[in-house]
Amino acid sequence: MAFKINTQDKIFTFRDGQELTLKEPTLLQMKSAQNKSKDDIEIAKYLLVDMSDGDLDIDSINYLPVSEFKRLCGVISDFLAIDPKP
């Protein structure tokens, strides 16, 4: 029997006021992101796509200002207690 624990959600507010719900990543999502890249920035991008249920994609993340990306990485860090290096 599969055991499932509900994940936590956090609302991220961009500096222009747009809001985005980010879900706590699972170990499977973390491993999947690590399998796609060894680069910490790329891992963070893949995690953000998963955590946003696809509301963010790699292209939209690439066009974010660095300060917004760093703030998003802070959410990953809060969830994982691991600091993905932006």
N, C-alpha and C positions, 0 to 999 in steps of 0.2 A: 504494500500500500504506500503510495507516494505521500510524503509529508510536505505540506506547503505552509509557509509563514508569510503573512501579508507584509509587503514592503512599505516603508515610510515614504511620504511625498513631501517635497519642499517646493514652495512657490518662489521662483527667481524673478525679480523685477529688473528689467533692463533700464538703463538710464533715461530712455525715452518713454518709460512708463509701460511698455509691453510686458506682459507676464507670461511665464512659461512654467509648467509643472514638471519637475524632475523627480523621478522615482529612484529609490535606493537601488543601486545595482546589485545583481546577484553574483555569486562566485562564477557561474557559467558565463555571464556577460564580461566579467573581468578577464577570465581565461580566453574568451573569444577575442577580445580587444588585444590581448598580449600576443595571441597567435597571428594576428593580422600585421603587427608591427612590433619592433623592439624599441622604437623611438617614443619617449614619454609624451611628447606633444601629440603624436598620432594616436597613441593609446587613449589619451584624454578625449580626443575628438570622437573616436569610436564609442567610448563610454557615453559621451553626451548624446550621441544619436540614439543609443539604446535607452538611456535614462529618460529621454524626452518622448519615447514611443514614436520616433520618426518626425516629430515636429521640427527638430533641427536636422539638417543634413550636412555632409562634409562641406559642400560648397558654401552654405550659409555660415558655417563656423569659420571658414577661411576668410570670409569678408567681414568678420567682426573686428572691431577695434581691439587691440591687444589688452587694454584695461578690462574690457568686458569678458574676454576669454579668461583672463586671470581670475576674475570674480567667479566665473563658472567653474573653474578648476578648484576654487575654494569650496564650492558645494560638494564636488567629488571628494575632496579632502575631508570635509565634515562627515560625510557618509562612511568613508573607508578608514579614516585615521591614517591614511597614507597620502603623502604629498606628491601628486603628479606634477612634475616640473614643467611649467609653461614656457 
